[in-house]
Amino acid sequence: MKKITELTAELAAPVVTEQGCTLWDVEYVKEAGTWYLRVLLDKEGGVDILDCEAISRKLSDLLDAADPIEGSYTLEVGSAGAERPLKRPGDFERFMGAPVAVRLYRSQDGYKEFSGVLKGYDAQSGAVTVTVGKDDLTFEKSDVALVRLRVEF
């Protein structure tokens, strides 16, 4: 049996494409006792509320028909955001050279978060290389809690 996120991604993909968007991620998480099914979108020029509304309405009908989730949940359709997490190898490739923040599970040299420019990603090992100041720092996948884009003003 497919995971809820995989099934939702399959159902959402044609609807998202039809709206001129791309599917960034699907999350199924429990927060404060409520289950949330989040469909995160991306679009050249930005995702707007009309995109979210149109996709939400169509996807809600598809999910009701497929009925993949027992019990109640809240469907949320929204933008992946400017400071979105990078999760898949394609995400790292797409944003090579972009400003990122790397959050670690344990502190390294007294810091748990490093901000810099994404310089490299090893798809085999999952290691991430970031230029921080003049130094290139490589973080092993097992040490990295999160890598996200960073907006600079």
RONUBA-623588 format. One line per 8 residues: for each residue y negated, z negated, x of C-alpha. Coordinates in steps of 0.1 Angstrom, whole numbers, plus 5000, padded with zeros to 4 digits. Layout:
N
Y:Z:X ~ ...
// end
This chain:
153
5000:5000:5000 ~ 4965:5009:5013 ~ 4939:4983:5020 ~ 4911:4979:4994 ~ 4886:4991:5020 ~ 4906:5022:5028 ~ 4912:5031:4991 ~ 4875:5025:4983
4865:5048:5012 ~ 4887:5075:4999 ~ 4873:5072:4964 ~ 4837:5070:4977 ~ 4838:5098:5002 ~ 4833:5128:4978 ~ 4807:5109:4958 ~ 4787:5099:4989
4788:5135:5003 ~ 4777:5149:4969 ~ 4746:5127:4971 ~ 4738:5140:5006 ~ 4748:5108:5024 ~ 4775:5097:5048 ~ 4798:5068:5044 ~ 4790:5043:5072
4814:5014:5063 ~ 4832:4996:5035 ~ 4836:4959:5035 ~ 4855:4935:5012 ~ 4844:4900:5019 ~ 4843:4866:5002 ~ 4809:4848:5004 ~ 4802:4815:4986
4832:4819:4964 ~ 4825:4854:4953 ~ 4842:4886:4964 ~ 4819:4915:4974 ~ 4829:4951:4978 ~ 4801:4967:4999 ~ 4797:5004:5005 ~ 4773:5011:5033
4756:5045:5035 ~ 4737:5065:5061 ~ 4715:5096:5055 ~ 4691:5116:5076 ~ 4656:5104:5067 ~ 4670:5072:5052 ~ 4689:5060:5022 ~ 4668:5053:4991
4674:5033:4959 ~ 4681:5065:4939 ~ 4710:5074:4963 ~ 4724:5039:4959 ~ 4721:5039:4922 ~ 4738:5073:4917 ~ 4767:5065:4940 ~ 4771:5030:4925
4774:5044:4890 ~ 4800:5071:4899 ~ 4820:5049:4922 ~ 4821:5021:4897 ~ 4837:5044:4872 ~ 4862:5056:4898 ~ 4871:5020:4908 ~ 4875:5010:4871
4900:5039:4867 ~ 4919:5032:4899 ~ 4918:4994:4894 ~ 4927:4985:4930 ~ 4913:4950:4929 ~ 4928:4921:4910 ~ 4902:4897:4897 ~ 4864:4900:4897
4842:4912:4925 ~ 4806:4925:4929 ~ 4801:4961:4939 ~ 4772:4966:4963 ~ 4760:5000:4975 ~ 4733:5001:5001 ~ 4720:5014:5034 ~ 4738:5004:5066
4704:4993:5078 ~ 4683:5000:5109 ~ 4701:4972:5129 ~ 4736:4981:5118 ~ 4767:4970:5137 ~ 4785:4996:5158 ~ 4822:4993:5152 ~ 4840:5026:5158
4841:5048:5189 ~ 4821:5075:5171 ~ 4793:5049:5164 ~ 4790:5042:5201 ~ 4790:5079:5210 ~ 4764:5087:5184 ~ 4740:5060:5195 ~ 4744:5063:5233
4710:5056:5249 ~ 4698:5036:5219 ~ 4686:5000:5221 ~ 4713:4975:5212 ~ 4720:4938:5211 ~ 4754:4925:5223 ~ 4765:4891:5210 ~ 4793:4874:5228
4818:4847:5216 ~ 4811:4825:5247 ~ 4780:4823:5268 ~ 4778:4843:5300 ~ 4753:4833:5327 ~ 4738:4809:5300 ~ 4733:4836:5273 ~ 4753:4846:5243
4732:4877:5234 ~ 4720:4905:5256 ~ 4695:4931:5246 ~ 4694:4965:5264 ~ 4702:5002:5261 ~ 4737:5014:5253 ~ 4749:5031:5285 ~ 4786:5034:5281
4816:5028:5259 ~ 4853:5030:5270 ~ 4872:5041:5239 ~ 4905:5030:5256 ~ 4896:4995:5263 ~ 4866:4990:5240 ~ 4844:4978:5269 ~ 4807:4983:5263
4781:4989:5291 ~ 4745:4980:5285 ~ 4715:4984:5308 ~ 4696:4951:5307 ~ 4664:4955:5328 ~ 4677:4972:5360 ~ 4712:4959:5357 ~ 4742:4976:5340
4764:4949:5324 ~ 4799:4957:5311 ~ 4814:4935:5284 ~ 4851:4935:5276 ~ 4861:4940:5240 ~ 4877:4905:5238 ~ 4844:4889:5248 ~ 4822:4908:5223
4816:4894:5188 ~ 4791:4921:5177 ~ 4772:4951:5190 ~ 4744:4962:5167 ~ 4714:4986:5170 ~ 4681:4970:5178 ~ 4648:4981:5164 ~ 4619:4979:5189
4583:4977:5178
// end
